[in-house]
Amino acid sequence: MITKTELLKHSIAKFTQCGSKHVTLDDLASSLGISKKTIYSFFKNKEDLVTSSLESLINEYKEDINRVVNSNGKDPILSVILIYQRGFEYLKYFKPSFLFDLEKYYPKANKLYTDFIKELSNSIVLDLLKKGKELGDIRKDINVELVVKIYFFRIDNLVFKKDNLFESYSEQELFKHLVIYNLKGIMASHYSNSYFE
């Protein structure tokens, strides 16, 4: 018998790779060797499954974020780098259709995703950059709120604008250009980190 956790892991893998609209409950049931009735024993409908699958993925990423922040508490800039590095590891497996499908067909899941992105950039990353500025690692003339709005809010939209940039550029190259080089431009001259070399 399949567990709810196994179903969620399998579902999010299928949804992010194929787009949540294109994967039917019949497809999921078939690929897992279970009946659709089994899926309905855990979830009332497909939107509930999509939302729960996404929530499970977001919670996994939040655990990663907490580990990063807790283990790099004295270097908030490094925490931002490692948070986005991990985020890029997740995003590289997404097909653009996954996020577009959320927006178009699954409002609850889309709200969950949008709320998480807002929390990540406007709370977690902003707080870390403010701390970096207080420590003198970011230049005093830098408006960190504006930096977050310009460079760190909805990086996913930049990556998946018209084409999936992961198909044209390596994860490392995208990460350097969208995260490292933007942070490097706001750093105080004394700040040193191997990511900037």
Secondary structure, DSSP 4 states (H G I P E B T S, - for coil): ---HHHHHHHHHHHHHHH-TTTS-HHHHHHHHT--HHHHHHH-SSHHHHHHHHHHHHHHHHHHHHHHHHHHTTT-HHHHHHHHHHHHHHHHTT--HHHHHHHHHH-HHHHHHHHHHHHHIIIIIIHHHHHHHHHTTSB-TT--HHHHIIIIITTHHHHHTSSS-HHHHS-HHHHHIIIIIHHHHTTB-TT---GGG-
